[in-house]
Amino acid sequence: MDARSGNLVSGGTTPPEEVRVWDPFVRLFHWSLVGLFTFAFLTGDEWDTAHELAGYAIAALLLARVIWGFFGTGHARFTDFVRSPATVLRYLADTIRMRAPRHLGHNPAGGAMVLALLVMIAAICTTGWLMTTDAYWGVSWVEEVHEAAAYTAVALIALHVLGVVVASLEHRENLVRAMITGRKRAQ
């Protein structure tokens, strides 16, 4: 027992304090998008109706997330994590040297990835919807853009996962756990 704080201690150190970072909507959005995107990607050529329904659900999630980016809680707002390209590049250079500063919310590279994924998913949803209209049904360039955007999103997702792993190792915190619980170490 620590005499100053009254906290139980193990090995002479107090456990780090945690703070709430990701609100329930952000976490629900994130994991719903993971599941729906995976489902839509896997059913693309095999199960049209389910693929389209997943696409409409993704579009609804995307719209809700964009609205939440302007009116949501602190770390969910775009103003909290959208940074200039120069700031993102400096952060990436620091990450390569394993000396990037820790951020409670999204770091500059993570913020850039959020924007890239939102734009790519919007392109997928838009072209997917266009393919269901009379004007664009069967138009090859729309299908090609839809497929290219989907594969580009997969590449971005792979980079996102790599970034999460690197940041988790660099800052010694489990960012996947944080996106499940909503909590991160305070310092």
N, CA, C and O of each residue as an XYZ file, in Angstrom:
748
protein
N       0.850     -1.171      0.000
C       0.000      0.000      0.000
C       0.893      1.231      0.000
O       1.795      1.359      0.828
N       0.634      2.121     -0.926
C       1.386      3.364     -0.996
C       0.827      4.337      0.036
O      -0.368      4.633      0.031
N       1.682      4.831      0.915
C       1.236      5.694      2.010
C       0.664      7.016      1.508
O      -0.270      7.553      2.104
N       1.220      7.547      0.413
C       0.745      8.855     -0.082
C      -0.587      8.758     -0.792
O      -1.469      9.583     -0.554
N      -0.758      7.770     -1.660
C      -1.973      7.711     -2.471
C      -3.006      6.739     -1.944
O      -4.184      6.843     -2.288
N      -2.593      5.805     -1.124
C      -3.527      4.789     -0.651
C      -3.753      3.683     -1.665
O      -4.603      2.821     -1.447
N      -3.008      3.683     -2.780
C      -3.158      2.663     -3.817
C      -2.339      1.431     -3.461
O      -1.284      1.518     -2.833
N      -2.856      0.286     -3.879
C      -2.074     -0.938     -3.742
C      -0.944     -0.887     -4.749
O      -1.137     -0.456     -5.886
N       0.221     -1.320     -4.340
C       1.358     -1.309     -5.243
C       1.947     -2.695     -5.334
O       1.833     -3.503     -4.413
N       2.578     -2.957     -6.461
C       3.244     -4.221     -6.673
C       4.661     -3.915     -7.104
O       4.881     -3.178     -8.065
N       5.603     -4.467     -6.408
C       6.998     -4.240     -6.771
C       7.452     -2.812     -6.522
O       8.435     -2.374     -7.120
N       6.774     -2.082     -5.667
C       7.200     -0.744     -5.302
C       6.784      0.347     -6.263
O       7.208      1.491     -6.097
N       5.965      0.040     -7.270
C       5.509      1.080     -8.185
C       4.001      1.124     -8.194
O       3.344      0.100     -8.004
N       3.450      2.292     -8.412
C       2.004      2.414     -8.507
C       1.589      2.182     -9.948
O       2.311      2.561    -10.871
N       0.438      1.567    -10.150
C      -0.016      1.344    -11.528
C      -0.322      2.690    -12.194
O      -0.774      3.625    -11.533
N      -0.075      2.781    -13.500
C      -0.327      4.049    -14.179
C      -1.824      4.374    -14.206
O      -2.667      3.488    -14.350
N      -2.123      5.640    -14.066
C      -3.508      6.086    -14.122
C      -3.985      6.040    -15.568
O      -3.223      6.332    -16.490
N      -5.239      5.675    -15.758
C      -5.814      5.640    -17.098
C      -6.876      6.714    -17.237
O      -7.535      7.087    -16.267
N      -7.031      7.206    -18.458
C      -8.053      8.193    -18.755
C      -8.873      7.718    -19.951
O      -8.395      6.950    -20.786
N     -10.090      8.180    -20.014
C     -10.961      7.837    -21.143
C     -10.552      8.671    -22.349
O     -10.457      9.896    -22.271
N     -10.314      7.999    -23.453
C      -9.910      8.674    -24.681
C     -10.951      8.468    -25.773
O     -11.435      9.432    -26.364
N     -11.295      7.211    -26.039
C     -12.214      6.903    -27.140
C     -13.614      6.670    -26.589
O     -13.836      5.770    -25.779
N     -14.553      7.493    -27.039
C     -15.934      7.363    -26.564
C     -16.590      6.131    -27.181
O     -16.073      5.574    -28.150
N     -17.725      5.701    -26.628
C     -18.380      4.484    -27.138
C     -18.710      4.551    -28.629
O     -18.595      3.542    -29.324
N     -19.118      5.724    -29.137
C     -19.441      5.805    -30.558
C     -18.217      5.525    -31.423
O     -18.306      4.770    -32.391
N     -17.075      6.125    -31.088
C     -15.856      5.923    -31.884
C     -15.480      4.443    -31.894
O     -15.124      3.897    -32.938
N     -15.559      3.801    -30.740
C     -15.198      2.378    -30.665
C     -16.199      1.520    -31.443
O     -15.796      0.608    -32.166
N     -17.476      1.797    -31.304
C     -18.496      1.046    -32.040
C     -18.332      1.251    -33.543
O     -18.434      0.302    -34.322
N     -18.077      2.500    -33.945
C     -17.835      2.793    -35.360
C     -16.647      1.986    -35.870
O     -16.738      1.311    -36.896
N     -15.530      2.061    -35.145
C     -14.301      1.405    -35.578
C     -14.504     -0.089    -35.786
O     -14.203     -0.614    -36.858
N     -15.014     -0.779    -34.765
C     -15.132     -2.239    -34.853
C     -16.257     -2.667    -35.782
O     -16.168     -3.727    -36.400
N     -17.310     -1.872    -35.895
C     -18.370     -2.174    -36.874
C     -17.826     -2.043    -38.287
O     -18.125     -2.867    -39.152
N     -17.029     -1.009    -38.521
C     -16.430     -0.823    -39.834
C     -15.476     -1.974    -40.170
O     -15.451     -2.456    -41.302
N     -14.703     -2.403    -39.189
C     -13.802     -3.548    -39.403
C     -14.613     -4.757    -39.873
O     -14.280     -5.382    -40.880
N     -15.664     -5.076    -39.148
C     -16.471     -6.242    -39.483
C     -17.206     -6.102    -40.807
O     -17.194     -7.022    -41.625
N     -17.842     -4.963    -41.022
C     -18.609     -4.765    -42.249
C     -17.714     -4.693    -43.481
O     -18.054     -5.244    -44.528
N     -16.570     -4.016    -43.363
C     -15.663     -3.936    -44.509
C     -15.140     -5.325    -44.866
O     -15.096     -5.694    -46.039
N     -14.745     -6.089    -43.857
C     -14.257     -7.452    -44.099
C     -15.328     -8.281    -44.789
O     -15.057     -8.975    -45.769
N     -16.558     -8.200    -44.262
C     -17.675     -8.949    -44.848
C     -17.924     -8.508    -46.295
O     -18.072     -9.349    -47.182
N     -17.972     -7.200    -46.532
C     -18.234     -6.699    -47.884
C     -17.118     -7.098    -48.845
O     -17.377     -7.464    -49.992
N     -15.880     -7.024    -48.372
C     -14.748     -7.389    -49.227
C     -14.813     -8.860    -49.613
O     -14.564     -9.218    -50.765
N     -15.145     -9.704    -48.657
C     -15.178    -11.144    -48.915
C     -16.379    -11.585    -49.746
O     -16.321    -12.623    -50.405
N     -17.466    -10.814    -49.727
C     -18.672    -11.204    -50.465
C     -18.824    -10.466    -51.787
O     -19.816    -10.666    -52.487
N     -17.867     -9.621    -52.145
C     -17.984     -8.754    -53.315
C     -18.428     -9.421    -54.596
O     -19.316     -8.905    -55.274
N     -17.852    -10.530    -54.946
C     -18.195    -11.184    -56.210
C     -19.102    -12.392    -56.022
O     -19.496    -13.033    -56.997
N     -19.433    -12.703    -54.782
C     -20.133    -13.952    -54.513
C     -21.581    -13.797    -54.047
O     -22.416    -14.660    -54.318
N     -21.880    -12.705    -53.350
C     -23.182    -12.591    -52.682
C     -23.637    -11.146    -52.774
O     -23.482    -10.369    -51.832
N     -24.204    -10.797    -53.927
C     -24.500     -9.399    -54.246
C     -25.367     -8.691    -53.213
O     -25.027     -7.589    -52.780
N     -26.466     -9.293    -52.815
C     -27.392     -8.629    -51.901
C     -26.730     -8.333    -50.559
O     -26.845     -7.221    -50.044
N     -26.049     -9.304    -49.999
C     -25.369     -9.096    -48.719
C     -24.257     -8.054    -48.865
O     -24.052     -7.231    -47.973
N     -23.550     -8.092    -49.977
C     -22.485     -7.129    -50.239
C     -23.048     -5.707    -50.287
O     -22.489     -4.791    -49.684
N     -24.145     -5.533    -50.998
C     -24.770     -4.211    -51.112
C     -25.300     -3.722    -49.768
O     -25.133     -2.551    -49.429
N     -25.935     -4.605    -49.000
C     -26.439     -4.211    -47.685
C     -25.297     -3.794    -46.758
O     -25.418     -2.820    -46.015
N     -24.205     -4.527    -46.805
C     -23.034     -4.149    -46.008
C     -22.517     -2.788    -46.466
O     -22.118     -1.968    -45.639
N     -22.520     -2.545    -47.761
C     -22.075     -1.258    -48.300
C     -22.946     -0.105    -47.821
O     -22.434      0.958    -47.471
N     -24.251     -0.308    -47.803
C     -25.147      0.752    -47.303
C     -24.930      0.986    -45.806
O     -24.980      2.124    -45.340
N     -24.693     -0.074    -45.067
C     -24.409      0.078    -43.630
C     -23.098      0.839    -43.427
O     -23.001      1.690    -42.543
N     -22.100      0.534    -44.239
C     -20.823      1.250    -44.167
C     -21.031      2.728    -44.499
O     -20.477      3.599    -43.828
N     -21.820      3.009    -45.522
C     -22.085      4.407    -45.894
C     -22.767      5.156    -44.744
O     -22.446      6.313    -44.474
N     -23.702      4.492    -44.074
C     -24.375      5.123    -42.931
C     -23.385      5.371    -41.791
O     -23.404      6.433    -41.170
N     -22.527      4.396    -41.518
C     -21.488      4.574    -40.495
C     -20.570      5.734    -40.856
O     -20.228      6.555    -40.005
N     -20.180      5.795    -42.102
C     -19.278      6.845    -42.566
C     -19.908      8.221    -42.364
O     -19.253      9.137    -41.868
N     -21.154      8.367    -42.740
C     -21.854      9.641    -42.557
C     -21.912     10.014    -41.078
O     -21.652     11.161    -40.714
N     -22.252      9.049    -40.231
C     -22.323      9.311    -38.792
C     -20.954      9.715    -38.247
O     -20.862     10.603    -37.401
N     -19.883      9.062    -38.732
C     -18.538      9.382    -38.239
C     -18.104     10.772    -38.668
O     -17.457     11.483    -37.899
N     -18.452     11.169    -39.888
C     -18.101     12.515    -40.342
C     -18.828     13.553    -39.480
O     -18.224     14.541    -39.064
N     -20.086     13.339    -39.218
C     -20.830     14.252    -38.335
C     -20.181     14.286    -36.953
O     -19.996     15.358    -36.377
N     -19.833     13.107    -36.418
C     -19.198     13.014    -35.099
C     -17.824     13.704    -35.110
O     -17.364     14.189    -34.076
N     -17.187     13.745    -36.257
C     -15.902     14.417    -36.379
C     -15.998     15.926    -36.182
O     -15.003     16.577    -35.863
N     -17.180     16.476    -36.369
C     -17.388     17.903    -36.144
C     -18.045     18.207    -34.804
O     -17.779     19.246    -34.200
N     -18.908     17.297    -34.335
C     -19.704     17.596    -33.142
C     -19.500     16.632    -31.984
O     -20.149     16.776    -30.948
N     -18.614     15.651    -32.133
C     -18.434     14.621    -31.114
C     -17.557     15.066    -29.958
O     -17.280     16.252    -29.778
N     -17.131     14.087    -29.185
C     -16.284     14.343    -28.024
C     -14.873     14.753    -28.469
O     -14.519     14.626    -29.641
N     -14.084     15.242    -27.523
C     -12.775     15.841    -27.795
C     -11.871     15.120    -28.768
O     -11.524     15.682    -29.807
N     -11.474     13.887    -28.466
C     -10.517     13.186    -29.325
C     -11.154     12.644    -30.600
O     -10.442     12.191    -31.497
N     -12.471     12.681    -30.696
C     -13.150     12.227    -31.913
C     -13.228     13.333    -32.963
O     -13.466     13.055    -34.138
N     -13.032     14.564    -32.555
C     -13.171     15.699    -33.480
C     -11.966     15.815    -34.399
O     -10.826     15.587    -33.995
N     -12.247     16.176    -35.641
C     -11.181     16.349    -36.617
C     -10.173     17.401    -36.153
O      -8.979     17.271    -36.422
N     -10.637     18.429    -35.466
C      -9.724     19.476    -34.996
C      -8.706     18.934    -34.004
O      -7.674     19.567    -33.781
N      -8.969     17.784    -33.405
C      -8.040     17.196    -32.446
C      -6.901     16.439    -33.125
O      -5.823     16.300    -32.547
N      -7.125     15.951    -34.341
C      -6.098     15.091    -34.931
C      -5.714     15.382    -36.372
O      -4.792     14.745    -36.881
N      -6.360     16.294    -37.043
C      -5.961     16.618    -38.410
C      -4.811     17.620    -38.335
O      -4.951     18.706    -37.773
N      -3.687     17.240    -38.905
C      -2.477     18.057    -38.870
C      -1.974     18.306    -40.295
O      -2.397     17.641    -41.241
N      -1.086     19.251    -40.426
C      -0.525     19.591    -41.742
C       0.334     18.435    -42.253
O       0.833     17.634    -41.464
N       0.505     18.349    -43.573
C       1.392     17.317    -44.127
C       2.812     17.400    -43.554
O       3.445     16.368    -43.329
N       3.313     18.603    -43.320
C       4.664     18.748    -42.765
C       4.739     18.141    -41.368
O       5.724     17.484    -41.031
N       3.715     18.351    -40.559
C       3.684     17.779    -39.214
C       3.637     16.262    -39.278
O       4.305     15.581    -38.499
N       2.854     15.737    -40.199
C       2.759     14.279    -40.364
C       4.115     13.711    -40.776
O       4.550     12.697    -40.231
N       4.783     14.350    -41.727
C       6.089     13.866    -42.189
C       7.136     13.927    -41.073
O       7.948     13.012    -40.934
N       7.120     15.005    -40.278
C       8.055     15.086    -39.137
C       7.783     13.968    -38.142
O       8.710     13.356    -37.613
N       6.491     13.702    -37.890
C       6.135     12.641    -36.958
C       6.615     11.283    -37.487
O       7.158     10.482    -36.726
N       6.421     11.023    -38.768
C       6.871      9.758    -39.358
C       8.392      9.622    -39.284
O       8.906      8.535    -39.018
N       9.116     10.725    -39.519
C      10.576     10.689    -39.407
C      10.988     10.365    -37.973
O      11.922      9.592    -37.753
N      10.296     10.952    -37.002
C      10.584     10.643    -35.596
C      10.235      9.196    -35.268
O      10.918      8.553    -34.471
N       9.187      8.692    -35.874
C       8.788      7.295    -35.648
C       9.857      6.340    -36.168
O      10.168      5.343    -35.517
N      10.413      6.637    -37.324
C      11.476      5.792    -37.875
C      12.657      5.729    -36.909
O      13.310      4.693    -36.783
N      12.924      6.836    -36.234
C      14.007      6.888    -35.242
C      13.559      6.370    -33.876
O      14.343      6.358    -32.927
N      12.295      5.940    -33.775
C      11.697      5.459    -32.520
C      11.786      6.514    -31.414
O      12.099      6.196    -30.266
N      11.510      7.766    -31.767
C      11.497      8.834    -30.769
C      10.336      9.795    -30.987
O      10.405     10.966    -30.613
N       9.273      9.289    -31.594
C       8.087     10.115    -31.822
C       7.386     10.376    -30.493
O       7.321      9.494    -29.637
N       6.867     11.580    -30.323
C       6.164     11.862    -29.074
C       4.846     11.082    -28.996
O       4.197     10.833    -30.012
N       4.472     10.709    -27.793
C       3.212     10.004    -27.562
C       2.067     11.013    -27.576
O       2.202     12.133    -27.084
N       0.951     10.602    -28.142
C      -0.254     11.431    -28.171
C      -1.366     10.668    -27.460
O      -1.485      9.452    -27.610
N      -2.168     11.376    -26.697
C      -3.267     10.719    -26.021
C      -4.329     10.280    -27.025
O      -4.827      9.157    -26.950
N      -4.673     11.151    -27.957
C      -5.596     10.789    -29.039
C      -4.794     10.270    -30.223
O      -3.730      9.678    -30.044
N      -5.302     10.488    -31.432
C      -4.554     10.077    -32.625
C      -3.283     10.894    -32.756
O      -3.289     12.107    -32.546
N      -2.197     10.226    -33.103
C      -0.974     10.950    -33.434
C      -1.128     11.513    -34.854
O      -2.071     11.133    -35.548
N      -0.239     12.400    -35.309
C      -0.396     12.997    -36.640
C      -0.495     11.975    -37.780
O      -1.279     12.166    -38.709
N       0.285     10.903    -37.719
C       0.201      9.877    -38.764
C      -1.132      9.142    -38.682
O      -1.744      8.847    -39.709
N      -1.579      8.848    -37.476
C      -2.876      8.195    -37.301
C      -4.014      9.067    -37.793
O      -4.966      8.570    -38.396
N      -3.924     10.360    -37.541
C      -4.947     11.281    -38.029
C      -4.995     11.315    -39.547
O      -6.072     11.337    -40.143
N      -3.814     11.320    -40.173
C      -3.759     11.288    -41.638
C      -4.351      9.992    -42.170
O      -5.025      9.989    -43.200
N      -4.101      8.888    -41.468
C      -4.653      7.605    -41.889
C      -6.168      7.596    -41.761
O      -6.857      7.058    -42.628
N      -6.696      8.182    -40.695
C      -8.160      8.273    -40.544
C      -8.750      8.989    -41.758
O      -9.715      8.513    -42.355
N      -8.174     10.123    -42.119
C      -8.685     10.870    -43.277
C      -8.569     10.060    -44.562
O      -9.510     10.022    -45.355
N      -7.426      9.412    -44.777
C      -7.235      8.617    -45.989
C      -8.255      7.490    -46.072
O      -8.821      7.232    -47.134
N      -8.487      6.822    -44.949
C      -9.462      5.724    -44.945
C     -10.885      6.237    -45.156
O     -11.667      5.613    -45.873
N     -11.226      7.367    -44.535
C     -12.570      7.918    -44.740
C     -12.795      8.289    -46.207
O     -13.863      8.024    -46.759
N     -11.799      8.897    -46.829
C     -11.917      9.270    -48.241
C     -12.025      8.023    -49.116
O     -12.857      7.973    -50.022
N     -11.194      7.020    -48.855
C     -11.215      5.809    -49.674
C     -12.539      5.064    -49.505
O     -13.106      4.572    -50.481
N     -13.027      4.981    -48.281
C     -14.292      4.288    -48.053
C     -15.446      5.064    -48.687
O     -16.396      4.464    -49.191
N     -15.366      6.394    -48.664
C     -16.387      7.197    -49.349
C     -16.364      6.916    -50.854
O     -17.417      6.843    -51.487
N     -15.168      6.758    -51.428
C     -15.059      6.433    -52.859
C     -15.651      5.056    -53.145
O     -16.333      4.867    -54.152
N     -15.394      4.105    -52.266
C     -15.955      2.759    -52.440
C     -17.473      2.811    -52.376
O     -18.155      2.227    -53.218
N     -18.001      3.509    -51.378
C     -19.458      3.595    -51.220
C     -20.107      4.312    -52.395
O     -21.153      3.888    -52.887
N     -19.489      5.393    -52.841
C     -20.060      6.159    -53.955
C     -20.076      5.335    -55.235
O     -21.097      5.279    -55.920
N     -18.967      4.700    -55.562
C     -18.932      3.902    -56.788
C     -19.815      2.662    -56.662
O     -20.425      2.232    -57.640
N     -19.882      2.094    -55.471
C     -20.780      0.960    -55.272
C     -22.228      1.345    -55.505
O     -22.979      0.614    -56.151
N     -22.615      2.495    -54.977
C     -23.987      2.966    -55.190
C     -24.222      3.274    -56.666
O     -25.272      2.932    -57.209
N     -23.246      3.923    -57.325
C     -23.409      4.240    -58.745
C     -23.675      2.989    -59.575
O     -24.450      3.026    -60.531
N     -23.034      1.885    -59.209
C     -23.225      0.645    -59.966
C     -24.638      0.092    -59.846
O     -25.025     -0.776    -60.628
N     -25.414      0.577    -58.881
C     -26.804      0.112    -58.734
C     -27.782      1.011    -59.475
O     -28.974      0.706    -59.532
N     -27.300      2.120    -60.048
C     -28.195      3.051    -60.749
C     -28.296      2.678    -62.223
O     -27.410      2.027    -62.776
N     -29.387      3.099    -62.844
C     -29.569      2.840    -64.269
C     -28.467      3.483    -65.113
O     -28.018      2.903    -66.102
N     -28.036      4.679    -64.720
C     -27.056      5.410    -65.521
C     -25.678      4.747    -65.520
O     -24.949      4.848    -66.507
N     -25.311      4.074    -64.433
C     -23.952      3.532    -64.325
C     -23.890      2.019    -64.176
O     -22.804      1.461    -64.017
N     -25.033      1.345    -64.225
C     -25.029     -0.110    -64.111
C     -24.294     -0.690    -65.309
O     -24.626     -0.397    -66.457
N     -23.283     -1.524    -65.027
C     -22.526     -2.169    -66.088
C     -21.449     -1.308    -66.730
O     -20.793     -1.756    -67.670
N     -21.249     -0.087    -66.251
C     -20.201      0.788    -66.802
C     -18.861      0.345    -66.212
O     -18.662      0.361    -64.997
N     -17.958     -0.047    -67.095
C     -16.734     -0.699    -66.634
C     -15.835      0.212    -65.790
O     -15.243     -0.249    -64.814
N     -15.721      1.493    -66.147
C     -14.810      2.339    -65.372
C     -15.283      2.512    -63.929
O     -14.456      2.645    -63.027
N     -16.589      2.513    -63.695
C     -17.101      2.643    -62.329
C     -16.744      1.388    -61.534
O     -16.320      1.478    -60.382
N     -16.914      0.234    -62.143
C     -16.550     -1.023    -61.483
C     -15.050     -1.084    -61.213
O     -14.630     -1.556    -60.156
N     -14.244     -0.612    -62.157
C     -12.794     -0.623    -61.978
C     -12.360      0.314    -60.844
O     -11.482     -0.036    -60.055
N     -12.971      1.497    -60.761
C     -12.643      2.431    -59.682
C     -13.072      1.835    -58.339
O     -12.357      1.953    -57.344
N     -14.248      1.191    -58.320
C     -14.751      0.569    -57.092
C     -13.768     -0.497    -56.596
O     -13.427     -0.536    -55.414
N     -13.330     -1.339    -57.490
C     -12.401     -2.409    -57.119
C     -11.033     -1.853    -56.726
O     -10.435     -2.311    -55.753
N     -10.537     -0.869    -57.475
C      -9.241     -0.268    -57.143
C      -9.301      0.425    -55.773
O      -8.348      0.347    -54.999
N     -10.396      1.089    -55.481
C     -10.553      1.754    -54.182
C     -10.599      0.721    -53.057
O     -10.037      0.940    -51.984
N     -11.265     -0.397    -53.305
C     -11.334     -1.445    -52.281
C      -9.943     -2.010    -51.983
O      -9.587     -2.192    -50.819
N      -9.170     -2.283    -53.012
C      -7.821     -2.815    -52.798
C      -6.888     -1.751    -52.199
O      -5.998     -2.075    -51.412
N      -7.093     -0.500    -52.569
C      -6.313      0.575    -51.947
C      -6.649      0.669    -50.464
O      -5.761      0.882    -49.639
N      -7.922      0.512    -50.121
C      -8.328      0.519    -48.712
C      -7.665     -0.622    -47.954
O      -7.233     -0.440    -46.816
N      -7.581     -1.787    -48.565
C      -6.908     -2.920    -47.913
C      -5.443     -2.574    -47.648
O      -4.921     -2.886    -46.578
N      -4.780     -1.937    -48.606
C      -3.377     -1.533    -48.409
C      -3.279     -0.500    -47.280
O      -2.370     -0.573    -46.453
N      -4.199      0.448    -47.244
C      -4.207      1.445    -46.162
C      -4.449      0.779    -44.807
O      -3.837      1.152    -43.806
N      -5.337     -0.202    -44.783
C      -5.615     -0.925    -43.537
C      -4.355     -1.643    -43.056
O      -4.054     -1.643    -41.862
N      -3.625     -2.250    -43.979
C      -2.374     -2.924    -43.603
C      -1.378     -1.914    -43.020
O      -0.718     -2.204    -42.022
N      -1.268     -0.739    -43.632
C      -0.395      0.307    -43.092
C      -0.894      0.788    -41.727
O      -0.095      1.062    -40.831
N      -2.203      0.888    -41.575
C      -2.802      1.292    -40.298
C      -2.432      0.289    -39.198
O      -2.004      0.678    -38.111
N      -2.599     -0.981    -39.488
C      -2.266     -2.017    -38.500
C      -0.773     -1.965    -38.170
O      -0.396     -2.077    -37.003
N       0.077     -1.798    -39.179
C       1.514     -1.667    -38.938
C       1.801     -0.464    -38.045
O       2.605     -0.553    -37.117
N       1.148      0.652    -38.323
C       1.334      1.849    -37.502
C       0.907      1.636    -36.060
O       1.564      2.119    -35.137
N      -0.183      0.919    -35.864
C      -0.656      0.612    -34.504
C       0.371     -0.258    -33.776
O       0.663     -0.031    -32.602
N       0.910     -1.244    -34.472
C       1.918     -2.119    -33.858
C       3.166     -1.316    -33.485
O       3.679     -1.447    -32.374
N       3.650     -0.492    -34.402
C       4.858      0.296    -34.140
C       4.627      1.259    -32.980
O       5.454      1.341    -32.072
N       3.510      1.989    -33.000
C       3.225      2.946    -31.913
C       3.033      2.223    -30.589
O       3.458      2.722    -29.547
N       2.401      1.059    -30.613
C       2.223      0.287    -29.379
C       3.566     -0.125    -28.794
O       3.766     -0.054    -27.581
N       4.489     -0.558    -29.652
C       5.814     -0.953    -29.184
C       6.618      0.265    -28.723
O       7.247      0.242    -27.665
N       6.588      1.322    -29.527
C       7.376      2.510    -29.212
C       6.958      3.153    -27.889
O       7.801      3.595    -27.109
N       5.663      3.199    -27.649
C       5.154      3.885    -26.452
C       4.758      2.919    -25.340
O       4.246      3.329    -24.299
N       5.000      1.644    -25.572
C       4.724      0.602    -24.578
C       3.288      0.645    -24.065
O       3.032      0.655    -22.860
N       2.356      0.669    -25.028
C       0.951      0.588    -24.652
C       0.183     -0.169    -25.726
O       0.526     -0.119    -26.907
N      -0.838     -0.854    -25.304
C      -1.628     -1.682    -26.190
C      -2.746     -0.828    -26.789
O      -3.772     -0.599    -26.148
N      -2.540     -0.355    -28.031
C      -3.526      0.515    -28.663
C      -4.780     -0.243    -29.087
O      -5.858      0.348    -29.159
N      -4.662     -1.527    -29.365
C      -5.861     -2.319    -29.679
C      -6.747     -2.394    -28.439
O      -7.962     -2.215    -28.530
N      -6.151     -2.656    -27.298
C      -6.902     -2.672    -26.036
C      -7.582     -1.324    -25.800
O      -8.732     -1.271    -25.366
N      -6.865     -0.238    -26.087
C      -7.432      1.098    -25.898
C      -8.655      1.320    -26.783
O      -9.600      1.995    -26.374
N      -8.646      0.754    -27.997
C      -9.800      0.913    -28.874
C     -10.949     -0.004    -28.446
O     -12.079      0.178    -28.898
N     -10.683     -0.959    -27.607
C     -11.744     -1.810    -27.051
C     -12.311     -1.193    -25.777
O     -13.527     -1.101    -25.614
N     -11.436     -0.774    -24.882
C     -11.880     -0.250    -23.581
C     -12.180      1.245    -23.610
O     -12.967      1.745    -22.806
N     -11.545      1.954    -24.545
C     -11.688      3.395    -24.607
C     -10.715      4.143    -23.717
O     -10.727      5.373    -23.671
N      -9.871      3.405    -23.010
C      -8.980      4.020    -22.021
C      -7.518      3.821    -22.411
O      -7.129      2.801    -22.979
N      -6.717      4.856    -22.077
C      -5.269      4.806    -22.289
C      -4.571      5.296    -21.024
O      -5.169      5.958    -20.175
N      -3.330      4.964    -20.928
C      -2.504      5.460    -19.835
C      -2.474      6.991    -19.889
O      -2.345      7.570    -20.967
N      -2.591      7.637    -18.745
C      -2.645      9.095    -18.698
C      -1.330      9.725    -19.154
O      -1.342     10.752    -19.833
N      -0.207      9.127    -18.791
C       1.085      9.708    -19.157
C       1.992      8.699    -19.802
O       3.120      9.029    -20.170
